[in-house]
Amino acid sequence: MEEKIHIREHIALTLLEPGDKPNLVRYLNDPVLYRNTLRIPSPYTEADAEKWVNDMREAYEKQGFMSNWSIRHAEHGVIGGIGSFLLMGVEGHLDEIGYWMAEPFRGQGIMTNVVQVLCEWLFENRPALVRIEAKVHSYNPTSVRVLEKAGFEREGYMRKAALKNGELFDLILMARLRE
């Protein structure tokens, strides 16, 4: 059975659907998202969207649980995404999250709500989980604020920890611990 996590009115986390591909192509061709993420290609093509949707659905069917969710608006469809990287496997004590939000929906507190609710869900559904990390580009204070509002604390500064297009970037290590 597919998991659906209610976030707030009109917003839920769900599995990606084949019909989500047009929104993925539209929203992921954003230079801000490309700059602030490590793995989203530019340009983001229909083939990229097809592969991502298929990969996420296959992973769900194989694993029997979701580790990547679409952020779905009841009226507008997919407006973002958030993933749990399962650093130590589903039974592990450590996890890492990463996320993105479409430009028209930024600044509305949606991502803060998503991160808060997903972290609570992860802690509730994974008893061994003690720590959730997020690594943010040092030049992305907006993402740092999202995480701080969601209960994360700054733990460190990782110099030259990210490599993209042959360039090294600094990251800020954020973490939230089980309460």
Rosetta constraint file for C-alpha pairs under 8 A:
AtomPair CA 2 CA 14 HARMONIC 7.75 0.50
AtomPair CA 2 CA 15 HARMONIC 7.11 0.50
AtomPair CA 3 CA 14 HARMONIC 6.45 0.50
AtomPair CA 3 CA 15 HARMONIC 7.34 0.50
AtomPair CA 3 CA 65 HARMONIC 7.84 0.50
AtomPair CA 3 CA 66 HARMONIC 7.23 0.50
AtomPair CA 4 CA 12 HARMONIC 6.62 0.50
AtomPair CA 4 CA 13 HARMONIC 5.58 0.50
AtomPair CA 4 CA 14 HARMONIC 4.93 0.50
AtomPair CA 4 CA 15 HARMONIC 7.65 0.50
AtomPair CA 5 CA 12 HARMONIC 5.46 0.50
AtomPair CA 5 CA 13 HARMONIC 4.95 0.50
AtomPair CA 5 CA 14 HARMONIC 6.78 0.50
AtomPair CA 5 CA 118 HARMONIC 7.86 0.50
AtomPair CA 6 CA 11 HARMONIC 6.57 0.50
AtomPair CA 6 CA 12 HARMONIC 4.43 0.50
AtomPair CA 6 CA 13 HARMONIC 6.48 0.50
AtomPair CA 7 CA 11 HARMONIC 5.46 0.50
AtomPair CA 7 CA 12 HARMONIC 5.06 0.50
AtomPair CA 7 CA 13 HARMONIC 7.15 0.50
AtomPair CA 7 CA 113 HARMONIC 6.54 0.50
AtomPair CA 7 CA 114 HARMONIC 6.09 0.50
AtomPair CA 7 CA 117 HARMONIC 6.42 0.50
AtomPair CA 8 CA 12 HARMONIC 7.02 0.50
AtomPair CA 8 CA 113 HARMONIC 7.73 0.50
AtomPair CA 10 CA 72 HARMONIC 7.93 0.50
AtomPair CA 10 CA 73 HARMONIC 5.36 0.50
AtomPair CA 10 CA 74 HARMONIC 4.84 0.50
AtomPair CA 10 CA 75 HARMONIC 7.39 0.50
AtomPair CA 11 CA 71 HARMONIC 6.91 0.50
AtomPair CA 11 CA 72 HARMONIC 5.58 0.50
AtomPair CA 11 CA 73 HARMONIC 4.72 0.50
AtomPair CA 11 CA 74 HARMONIC 6.33 0.50
AtomPair CA 12 CA 71 HARMONIC 5.99 0.50
AtomPair CA 12 CA 72 HARMONIC 5.34 0.50
AtomPair CA 12 CA 73 HARMONIC 6.79 0.50
AtomPair CA 13 CA 69 HARMONIC 5.52 0.50
AtomPair CA 13 CA 70 HARMONIC 5.47 0.50
AtomPair CA 13 CA 71 HARMONIC 4.85 0.50
AtomPair CA 13 CA 72 HARMONIC 5.98 0.50
AtomPair CA 14 CA 69 HARMONIC 5.30 0.50
AtomPair CA 14 CA 70 HARMONIC 5.27 0.50
AtomPair CA 14 CA 71 HARMONIC 6.72 0.50
AtomPair CA 14 CA 72 HARMONIC 6.76 0.50
AtomPair CA 15 CA 56 HARMONIC 7.72 0.50
AtomPair CA 15 CA 57 HARMONIC 7.18 0.50
AtomPair CA 15 CA 66 HARMONIC 7.46 0.50
AtomPair CA 15 CA 68 HARMONIC 7.41 0.50
AtomPair CA 15 CA 69 HARMONIC 5.37 0.50
AtomPair CA 15 CA 70 HARMONIC 5.88 0.50
AtomPair CA 16 CA 20 HARMONIC 6.54 0.50
AtomPair CA 16 CA 53 HARMONIC 5.80 0.50
AtomPair CA 16 CA 56 HARMONIC 7.08 0.50
AtomPair CA 16 CA 57 HARMONIC 7.01 0.50
AtomPair CA 16 CA 69 HARMONIC 6.79 0.50
AtomPair CA 16 CA 70 HARMONIC 5.61 0.50
AtomPair CA 17 CA 21 HARMONIC 7.79 0.50
AtomPair CA 17 CA 53 HARMONIC 6.57 0.50
AtomPair CA 18 CA 50 HARMONIC 7.47 0.50
AtomPair CA 18 CA 53 HARMONIC 6.40 0.50
AtomPair CA 18 CA 54 HARMONIC 7.92 0.50
AtomPair CA 20 CA 24 HARMONIC 6.35 0.50
AtomPair CA 20 CA 53 HARMONIC 8.00 0.50
AtomPair CA 20 CA 77 HARMONIC 7.12 0.50
AtomPair CA 20 CA 78 HARMONIC 6.24 0.50
AtomPair CA 21 CA 25 HARMONIC 6.24 0.50
AtomPair CA 21 CA 46 HARMONIC 6.87 0.50
AtomPair CA 21 CA 49 HARMONIC 5.31 0.50
AtomPair CA 21 CA 50 HARMONIC 6.54 0.50
AtomPair CA 21 CA 53 HARMONIC 7.46 0.50
AtomPair CA 22 CA 26 HARMONIC 6.10 0.50
AtomPair CA 22 CA 46 HARMONIC 7.54 0.50
AtomPair CA 22 CA 49 HARMONIC 7.99 0.50
AtomPair CA 23 CA 27 HARMONIC 5.87 0.50
AtomPair CA 23 CA 77 HARMONIC 7.49 0.50
AtomPair CA 23 CA 78 HARMONIC 6.23 0.50
AtomPair CA 23 CA 79 HARMONIC 7.29 0.50
AtomPair CA 24 CA 28 HARMONIC 5.60 0.50
AtomPair CA 24 CA 49 HARMONIC 6.16 0.50
AtomPair CA 24 CA 78 HARMONIC 7.37 0.50
AtomPair CA 25 CA 29 HARMONIC 6.22 0.50
AtomPair CA 25 CA 44 HARMONIC 5.84 0.50
AtomPair CA 25 CA 45 HARMONIC 5.96 0.50
AtomPair CA 25 CA 46 HARMONIC 6.17 0.50
AtomPair CA 25 CA 49 HARMONIC 6.45 0.50
AtomPair CA 27 CA 79 HARMONIC 7.48 0.50
AtomPair CA 27 CA 102 HARMONIC 5.40 0.50
AtomPair CA 27 CA 103 HARMONIC 7.29 0.50
AtomPair CA 28 CA 33 HARMONIC 6.76 0.50
AtomPair CA 28 CA 34 HARMONIC 7.59 0.50
AtomPair CA 28 CA 40 HARMONIC 7.54 0.50
AtomPair CA 28 CA 44 HARMONIC 6.11 0.50
AtomPair CA 28 CA 102 HARMONIC 7.43 0.50
AtomPair CA 29 CA 33 HARMONIC 7.79 0.50
AtomPair CA 29 CA 34 HARMONIC 7.59 0.50
AtomPair CA 29 CA 42 HARMONIC 6.59 0.50
AtomPair CA 29 CA 43 HARMONIC 5.94 0.50
AtomPair CA 29 CA 44 HARMONIC 5.46 0.50
AtomPair CA 30 CA 34 HARMONIC 6.29 0.50
AtomPair CA 30 CA 103 HARMONIC 7.88 0.50
AtomPair CA 31 CA 35 HARMONIC 6.05 0.50
AtomPair CA 32 CA 36 HARMONIC 6.19 0.50
AtomPair CA 33 CA 37 HARMONIC 6.03 0.50
AtomPair CA 33 CA 40 HARMONIC 7.82 0.50
AtomPair CA 33 CA 100 HARMONIC 6.99 0.50
AtomPair CA 34 CA 38 HARMONIC 7.47 0.50
AtomPair CA 34 CA 40 HARMONIC 6.06 0.50
AtomPair CA 34 CA 41 HARMONIC 6.96 0.50
AtomPair CA 34 CA 42 HARMONIC 6.66 0.50
AtomPair CA 36 CA 137 HARMONIC 6.57 0.50
AtomPair CA 36 CA 140 HARMONIC 7.10 0.50
AtomPair CA 38 CA 162 HARMONIC 7.76 0.50
AtomPair CA 38 CA 163 HARMONIC 7.77 0.50
AtomPair CA 38 CA 164 HARMONIC 6.37 0.50
AtomPair CA 40 CA 44 HARMONIC 7.33 0.50
AtomPair CA 44 CA 48 HARMONIC 6.13 0.50
AtomPair CA 44 CA 49 HARMONIC 7.49 0.50
AtomPair CA 45 CA 49 HARMONIC 6.43 0.50
AtomPair CA 46 CA 50 HARMONIC 6.06 0.50
AtomPair CA 47 CA 51 HARMONIC 6.13 0.50
AtomPair CA 48 CA 52 HARMONIC 6.13 0.50
AtomPair CA 49 CA 53 HARMONIC 6.09 0.50
AtomPair CA 50 CA 54 HARMONIC 6.13 0.50
AtomPair CA 51 CA 55 HARMONIC 5.87 0.50
AtomPair CA 52 CA 56 HARMONIC 6.07 0.50
AtomPair CA 53 CA 57 HARMONIC 6.18 0.50
AtomPair CA 54 CA 58 HARMONIC 6.01 0.50
AtomPair CA 55 CA 59 HARMONIC 6.03 0.50
AtomPair CA 56 CA 60 HARMONIC 6.18 0.50
AtomPair CA 56 CA 68 HARMONIC 6.86 0.50
AtomPair CA 57 CA 61 HARMONIC 6.25 0.50
AtomPair CA 58 CA 62 HARMONIC 6.04 0.50
AtomPair CA 59 CA 63 HARMONIC 5.83 0.50
AtomPair CA 59 CA 64 HARMONIC 7.96 0.50
AtomPair CA 59 CA 66 HARMONIC 7.73 0.50
AtomPair CA 60 CA 64 HARMONIC 5.40 0.50
AtomPair CA 60 CA 65 HARMONIC 5.42 0.50
AtomPair CA 60 CA 66 HARMONIC 5.28 0.50
AtomPair CA 60 CA 67 HARMONIC 7.54 0.50
AtomPair CA 61 CA 65 HARMONIC 7.55 0.50
AtomPair CA 67 CA 83 HARMONIC 5.76 0.50
AtomPair CA 67 CA 84 HARMONIC 5.04 0.50
AtomPair CA 67 CA 85 HARMONIC 6.85 0.50
AtomPair CA 67 CA 86 HARMONIC 7.45 0.50
AtomPair CA 68 CA 81 HARMONIC 7.37 0.50
AtomPair CA 68 CA 82 HARMONIC 5.89 0.50
AtomPair CA 68 CA 83 HARMONIC 4.10 0.50
AtomPair CA 68 CA 84 HARMONIC 6.07 0.50
AtomPair CA 69 CA 81 HARMONIC 5.76 0.50
AtomPair CA 69 CA 82 HARMONIC 5.49 0.50
AtomPair CA 69 CA 83 HARMONIC 6.16 0.50
AtomPair CA 70 CA 78 HARMONIC 6.09 0.50
AtomPair CA 70 CA 79 HARMONIC 7.60 0.50
AtomPair CA 70 CA 80 HARMONIC 6.00 0.50
AtomPair CA 70 CA 81 HARMONIC 4.47 0.50
AtomPair CA 70 CA 82 HARMONIC 6.58 0.50
AtomPair CA 71 CA 78 HARMONIC 5.63 0.50
AtomPair CA 71 CA 79 HARMONIC 5.72 0.50
AtomPair CA 71 CA 80 HARMONIC 4.78 0.50
AtomPair CA 71 CA 81 HARMONIC 5.10 0.50
AtomPair CA 71 CA 82 HARMONIC 7.18 0.50
AtomPair CA 71 CA 114 HARMONIC 7.96 0.50
AtomPair CA 72 CA 76 HARMONIC 7.52 0.50
AtomPair CA 72 CA 77 HARMONIC 5.13 0.50
AtomPair CA 72 CA 78 HARMONIC 4.38 0.50
AtomPair CA 72 CA 79 HARMONIC 5.90 0.50
AtomPair CA 72 CA 80 HARMONIC 7.19 0.50
AtomPair CA 73 CA 77 HARMONIC 4.95 0.50
AtomPair CA 73 CA 78 HARMONIC 6.18 0.50
AtomPair CA 73 CA 79 HARMONIC 6.57 0.50
AtomPair CA 79 CA 101 HARMONIC 6.12 0.50
AtomPair CA 79 CA 102 HARMONIC 5.27 0.50
AtomPair CA 79 CA 105 HARMONIC 7.19 0.50
AtomPair CA 80 CA 99 HARMONIC 7.43 0.50
AtomPair CA 80 CA 100 HARMONIC 5.35 0.50
AtomPair CA 80 CA 101 HARMONIC 4.24 0.50
AtomPair CA 80 CA 102 HARMONIC 5.63 0.50
AtomPair CA 81 CA 99 HARMONIC 5.48 0.50
AtomPair CA 81 CA 100 HARMONIC 5.42 0.50
AtomPair CA 81 CA 101 HARMONIC 6.67 0.50
AtomPair CA 82 CA 97 HARMONIC 6.95 0.50
AtomPair CA 82 CA 98 HARMONIC 5.69 0.50
AtomPair CA 82 CA 99 HARMONIC 4.12 0.50
AtomPair CA 82 CA 100 HARMONIC 6.55 0.50
AtomPair CA 83 CA 97 HARMONIC 5.43 0.50
AtomPair CA 83 CA 98 HARMONIC 5.41 0.50
AtomPair CA 83 CA 99 HARMONIC 6.30 0.50
AtomPair CA 84 CA 95 HARMONIC 6.62 0.50
AtomPair CA 84 CA 96 HARMONIC 5.72 0.50
AtomPair CA 84 CA 97 HARMONIC 4.62 0.50
AtomPair CA 84 CA 98 HARMONIC 6.88 0.50
AtomPair CA 85 CA 95 HARMONIC 6.17 0.50
AtomPair CA 85 CA 96 HARMONIC 5.34 0.50
AtomPair CA 85 CA 97 HARMONIC 6.11 0.50
AtomPair CA 85 CA 98 HARMONIC 7.93 0.50
AtomPair CA 86 CA 90 HARMONIC 5.92 0.50
AtomPair CA 86 CA 92 HARMONIC 7.58 0.50
AtomPair CA 86 CA 94 HARMONIC 7.34 0.50
AtomPair CA 86 CA 95 HARMONIC 5.07 0.50
AtomPair CA 86 CA 96 HARMONIC 6.71 0.50
AtomPair CA 87 CA 92 HARMONIC 7.50 0.50
AtomPair CA 87 CA 94 HARMONIC 6.17 0.50
AtomPair CA 87 CA 95 HARMONIC 5.12 0.50
AtomPair CA 87 CA 96 HARMONIC 6.61 0.50
AtomPair CA 88 CA 92 HARMONIC 4.50 0.50
AtomPair CA 88 CA 93 HARMONIC 6.77 0.50
AtomPair CA 88 CA 94 HARMONIC 5.92 0.50
AtomPair CA 88 CA 95 HARMONIC 6.79 0.50
AtomPair CA 90 CA 126 HARMONIC 7.06 0.50
AtomPair CA 91 CA 126 HARMONIC 6.81 0.50
AtomPair CA 91 CA 127 HARMONIC 7.83 0.50
AtomPair CA 91 CA 128 HARMONIC 5.95 0.50
AtomPair CA 91 CA 129 HARMONIC 7.27 0.50
AtomPair CA 92 CA 128 HARMONIC 5.90 0.50
AtomPair CA 92 CA 129 HARMONIC 5.95 0.50
AtomPair CA 93 CA 128 HARMONIC 5.14 0.50
AtomPair CA 93 CA 129 HARMONIC 3.97 0.50
AtomPair CA 93 CA 130 HARMONIC 4.99 0.50
AtomPair CA 93 CA 131 HARMONIC 6.30 0.50
AtomPair CA 94 CA 129 HARMONIC 5.86 0.50
AtomPair CA 94 CA 130 HARMONIC 6.23 0.50
AtomPair CA 94 CA 131 HARMONIC 4.96 0.50
AtomPair CA 94 CA 132 HARMONIC 5.95 0.50
AtomPair CA 94 CA 133 HARMONIC 7.67 0.50
AtomPair CA 95 CA 129 HARMONIC 7.40 0.50
AtomPair CA 95 CA 131 HARMONIC 6.36 0.50
AtomPair CA 95 CA 132 HARMONIC 4.78 0.50
AtomPair CA 95 CA 133 HARMONIC 6.16 0.50
AtomPair CA 96 CA 132 HARMONIC 5.30 0.50
AtomPair CA 96 CA 133 HARMONIC 4.47 0.50
AtomPair CA 96 CA 134 HARMONIC 5.49 0.50
AtomPair CA 97 CA 132 HARMONIC 7.07 0.50
AtomPair CA 97 CA 133 HARMONIC 6.36 0.50
AtomPair CA 97 CA 134 HARMONIC 5.40 0.50
AtomPair CA 98 CA 134 HARMONIC 6.44 0.50
AtomPair CA 98 CA 135 HARMONIC 7.78 0.50
AtomPair CA 101 CA 105 HARMONIC 6.79 0.50
AtomPair CA 101 CA 106 HARMONIC 6.38 0.50
AtomPair CA 101 CA 111 HARMONIC 7.09 0.50
AtomPair CA 102 CA 106 HARMONIC 6.63 0.50
AtomPair CA 105 CA 110 HARMONIC 7.54 0.50
AtomPair CA 106 CA 110 HARMONIC 7.39 0.50
AtomPair CA 106 CA 111 HARMONIC 7.78 0.50
AtomPair CA 109 CA 113 HARMONIC 6.32 0.50
AtomPair CA 110 CA 114 HARMONIC 6.14 0.50
AtomPair CA 111 CA 115 HARMONIC 6.07 0.50
AtomPair CA 111 CA 146 HARMONIC 6.88 0.50
AtomPair CA 112 CA 116 HARMONIC 6.16 0.50
AtomPair CA 112 CA 146 HARMONIC 5.09 0.50
AtomPair CA 112 CA 147 HARMONIC 6.89 0.50
AtomPair CA 112 CA 149 HARMONIC 6.51 0.50
AtomPair CA 112 CA 150 HARMONIC 5.77 0.50
AtomPair CA 113 CA 117 HARMONIC 6.05 0.50
AtomPair CA 113 CA 150 HARMONIC 7.34 0.50
AtomPair CA 114 CA 118 HARMONIC 5.90 0.50
AtomPair CA 115 CA 119 HARMONIC 5.99 0.50
AtomPair CA 115 CA 147 HARMONIC 7.32 0.50
AtomPair CA 115 CA 150 HARMONIC 6.15 0.50
AtomPair CA 116 CA 120 HARMONIC 6.33 0.50
AtomPair CA 116 CA 150 HARMONIC 4.87 0.50
AtomPair CA 116 CA 151 HARMONIC 7.38 0.50
AtomPair CA 117 CA 121 HARMONIC 6.10 0.50
AtomPair CA 118 CA 122 HARMONIC 6.01 0.50
AtomPair CA 119 CA 123 HARMONIC 6.17 0.50
AtomPair CA 119 CA 132 HARMONIC 7.57 0.50
AtomPair CA 120 CA 124 HARMONIC 6.10 0.50
AtomPair CA 121 CA 125 HARMONIC 5.97 0.50
AtomPair CA 122 CA 126 HARMONIC 5.69 0.50
AtomPair CA 122 CA 129 HARMONIC 7.60 0.50
AtomPair CA 123 CA 127 HARMONIC 6.38 0.50
AtomPair CA 123 CA 129 HARMONIC 6.01 0.50
AtomPair CA 123 CA 130 HARMONIC 7.44 0.50
AtomPair CA 123 CA 178 HARMONIC 6.67 0.50
AtomPair CA 129 CA 178 HARMONIC 7.51 0.50
AtomPair CA 130 CA 177 HARMONIC 5.72 0.50
AtomPair CA 130 CA 178 HARMONIC 5.10 0.50
AtomPair CA 131 CA 175 HARMONIC 6.78 0.50
AtomPair CA 131 CA 176 HARMONIC 5.88 0.50
AtomPair CA 131 CA 177 HARMONIC 4.58 0.50
AtomPair CA 131 CA 178 HARMONIC 6.29 0.50
AtomPair CA 132 CA 175 HARMONIC 5.57 0.50
AtomPair CA 132 CA 176 HARMONIC 5.29 0.50
AtomPair CA 132 CA 177 HARMONIC 6.42 0.50
AtomPair CA 133 CA 173 HARMONIC 7.11 0.50
AtomPair CA 133 CA 174 HARMONIC 5.64 0.50
AtomPair CA 133 CA 175 HARMONIC 4.29 0.50
AtomPair CA 133 CA 176 HARMONIC 6.48 0.50
AtomPair CA 134 CA 173 HARMONIC 6.17 0.50
AtomPair CA 134 CA 174 HARMONIC 5.18 0.50
AtomPair CA 134 CA 175 HARMONIC 6.24 0.50
AtomPair CA 135 CA 171 HARMONIC 5.93 0.50
AtomPair CA 135 CA 172 HARMONIC 5.59 0.50
AtomPair CA 135 CA 173 HARMONIC 4.82 0.50
AtomPair CA 135 CA 174 HARMONIC 6.13 0.50
AtomPair CA 136 CA 140 HARMONIC 6.74 0.50
AtomPair CA 136 CA 143 HARMONIC 6.83 0.50
AtomPair CA 136 CA 144 HARMONIC 6.79 0.50
AtomPair CA 136 CA 171 HARMONIC 5.24 0.50
AtomPair CA 136 CA 172 HARMONIC 5.12 0.50
AtomPair CA 136 CA 173 HARMONIC 6.69 0.50
AtomPair CA 136 CA 174 HARMONIC 7.69 0.50
AtomPair CA 137 CA 169 HARMONIC 6.98 0.50
AtomPair CA 137 CA 170 HARMONIC 6.11 0.50
AtomPair CA 137 CA 171 HARMONIC 4.55 0.50
AtomPair CA 137 CA 172 HARMONIC 6.27 0.50
AtomPair CA 138 CA 169 HARMONIC 7.68 0.50
AtomPair CA 138 CA 170 HARMONIC 5.59 0.50
AtomPair CA 138 CA 171 HARMONIC 5.06 0.50
AtomPair CA 138 CA 172 HARMONIC 5.67 0.50
AtomPair CA 140 CA 144 HARMONIC 6.79 0.50
AtomPair CA 141 CA 145 HARMONIC 6.23 0.50
AtomPair CA 142 CA 146 HARMONIC 6.37 0.50
AtomPair CA 143 CA 147 HARMONIC 6.34 0.50
AtomPair CA 144 CA 148 HARMONIC 6.18 0.50
AtomPair CA 144 CA 174 HARMONIC 7.91 0.50
AtomPair CA 145 CA 149 HARMONIC 6.08 0.50
AtomPair CA 146 CA 150 HARMONIC 6.31 0.50
AtomPair CA 147 CA 151 HARMONIC 6.46 0.50
AtomPair CA 147 CA 152 HARMONIC 5.23 0.50
AtomPair CA 147 CA 153 HARMONIC 7.68 0.50
AtomPair CA 147 CA 174 HARMONIC 7.49 0.50
AtomPair CA 148 CA 152 HARMONIC 4.76 0.50
AtomPair CA 148 CA 153 HARMONIC 6.00 0.50
AtomPair CA 148 CA 154 HARMONIC 7.97 0.50
AtomPair CA 151 CA 176 HARMONIC 6.15 0.50
AtomPair CA 152 CA 174 HARMONIC 5.91 0.50
AtomPair CA 152 CA 175 HARMONIC 4.99 0.50
AtomPair CA 152 CA 176 HARMONIC 4.43 0.50
AtomPair CA 152 CA 177 HARMONIC 7.91 0.50
AtomPair CA 153 CA 174 HARMONIC 5.36 0.50
AtomPair CA 153 CA 175 HARMONIC 5.47 0.50
AtomPair CA 153 CA 176 HARMONIC 6.41 0.50
AtomPair CA 154 CA 172 HARMONIC 7.11 0.50
AtomPair CA 154 CA 173 HARMONIC 6.01 0.50
AtomPair CA 154 CA 174 HARMONIC 4.50 0.50
AtomPair CA 154 CA 175 HARMONIC 6.65 0.50
AtomPair CA 155 CA 172 HARMONIC 7.72 0.50
AtomPair CA 155 CA 173 HARMONIC 5.52 0.50
AtomPair CA 155 CA 174 HARMONIC 5.55 0.50
AtomPair CA 155 CA 175 HARMONIC 6.77 0.50
AtomPair CA 156 CA 172 HARMONIC 5.93 0.50
AtomPair CA 156 CA 173 HARMONIC 5.00 0.50
AtomPair CA 156 CA 174 HARMONIC 7.22 0.50
AtomPair CA 157 CA 170 HARMONIC 7.16 0.50
AtomPair CA 157 CA 171 HARMONIC 5.95 0.50
AtomPair CA 157 CA 172 HARMONIC 4.66 0.50
AtomPair CA 157 CA 173 HARMONIC 6.01 0.50
AtomPair CA 158 CA 170 HARMONIC 5.60 0.50
AtomPair CA 158 CA 171 HARMONIC 4.96 0.50
AtomPair CA 158 CA 172 HARMONIC 6.00 0.50
AtomPair CA 158 CA 173 HARMONIC 6.87 0.50
AtomPair CA 159 CA 169 HARMONIC 7.06 0.50
AtomPair CA 159 CA 170 HARMONIC 4.50 0.50
AtomPair CA 159 CA 171 HARMONIC 6.49 0.50
AtomPair CA 160 CA 168 HARMONIC 5.02 0.50
AtomPair CA 160 CA 169 HARMONIC 4.79 0.50
AtomPair CA 160 CA 170 HARMONIC 4.65 0.50
AtomPair CA 160 CA 171 HARMONIC 7.38 0.50
AtomPair CA 161 CA 168 HARMONIC 6.78 0.50
AtomPair CA 161 CA 169 HARMONIC 6.12 0.50
AtomPair CA 161 CA 170 HARMONIC 5.62 0.50
AtomPair CA 161 CA 171 HARMONIC 6.23 0.50
AtomPair CA 162 CA 168 HARMONIC 5.53 0.50
AtomPair CA 162 CA 169 HARMONIC 5.01 0.50
AtomPair CA 162 CA 170 HARMONIC 6.46 0.50
AtomPair CA 162 CA 171 HARMONIC 6.93 0.50
AtomPair CA 163 CA 167 HARMONIC 5.54 0.50
AtomPair CA 163 CA 168 HARMONIC 4.60 0.50
AtomPair CA 163 CA 169 HARMONIC 6.30 0.50
AtomPair CA 164 CA 168 HARMONIC 6.61 0.50
AtomPair CA 164 CA 169 HARMONIC 7.86 0.50
